[in-house]
Amino acid sequence: MKRGTITVFLSLSLTIILSLIGAVIESARYSALRMRTEMIMEMGLLSVFAEYNRELLKDYDLLFIDTTYGTGKADIAATKDHLRSYMQYNGRPAKGILSFGLDEIMALDVEKADLTLYSYASDQGGREFKRQAIHAVKDHFGLGIVEKLKKNAMDYKTSGIEDYDTDRKRQDVEKKLKGVDLKVEKCPVDEVFDERPGIVEKLVSGGVSVSEKRLDLRNTASHRDLRQGSGVMRAESNPDSLANDLLFDAYLKWKMSSFINDLSHGSCSYELEYILNGKNTDRANFRDTVFKLFLIREAADTMAVFKDEGKKSQCKALAAVISLLLLNPEIEEPLTDMLLFTWGFAESVVDMRTLLKGGKIPVIKEGKDFRLKVVAELPLFLSLPVSRDSSGTGLDYGDYCLMLLAAEDKTKKVMRAMDVIEMNMRTKEGNRGFRMDGCIDYLEADVSLKAKKGYSFTIRRDYSYEAIIE
């Protein structure tokens, strides 16, 4: 038989070696648990952010977590519960599987999961929503759209249309002609201006089919108290800069229905017009939009007529004949001006009819762009055929609406846009309780996890859709 012996020195040495090996293994386990904590947190956040509202992305290119989760009631606590459940599952992925207890070595249990910060789409007047909308336009159209929008805005700003007071100038001329009996059968001035008081209603009702829908605004974003989150947490640029305002307006033109762009959203036919005017019927919003566009075109056309020497000559010749017949040469100049104002008005009506048919009109016209070529055509301005060519030069109805949007209050535009999105989303299955102040795109989570042998780990991370969008 062989006898085994061990020295005291070797025994002591093995004790130290085994202790060292055990310490190394436990240290590796601790480090692995810390790494797993970070991985579990990352997977939990990714899982939560994967639950974005599909309909919102499909229709509006927006990425938001809808905290209603189809229940009809928005609650940030539901998002916290989702995060906790995802992390708990990933902490014990082998639970319930035959593993002979080996899964317990690296198992982690969630002790606490809190959302310390979160941003709603409606925070700070809808800045989170606006930021995502701006990114959506850039992604879809490219950065080149910025220069195009700036050019259109600059052309309008430098045209002088905003400062041209057509009504005041015309009233000054009318005072000079007050009490003068022109005694001319079918005078273009009288015949054309008889139509002016009701011309907008005639444009709205004449030959076009107008939606009669009424909008239920009682529980929309701009008509209720909104939940408040942490605001914009990761914005790298000012969403209210000139360029970003133009991009947001372009988003509204792209995603919202209008009179000439029916997107069949259902609850509101003239969404762009609602954002401009905020009325509770399609007809009222359309009528007010037509009136505002008509004032732009009337000012632009009147300016162009007064600068056109050919048209001035025609009006001057007609005014000279009338003043000669009346033996009153002093009225020749004001009558010439009134004929020019009449021409500008009649041309603007033809322009509006063209825009409402989907055609395009330049901001500032040159002689070749005018539909009314001679002064004798003025009485016929309502019967002229309207061009529907959308391939020509100039701006269409939507582009002119962009001009109106640029002048609107920034916060009102954003809030009314959220109204429209809410109304449309609530018509979709599973979104009856949808609200923009229940949608989040940023959150910061503070989570504690516990392992066996008393190890406890606390981790704080934040995440947002900005990383995905960028």
Summary of the structure (lengths in Angstrom):
residues: 470
radius of gyration: 34.7
end to end distance: 77.2
largest distance: 151.8
contacts: 1440
relative contact order: 0.17
helix: 58%
strand: 9%
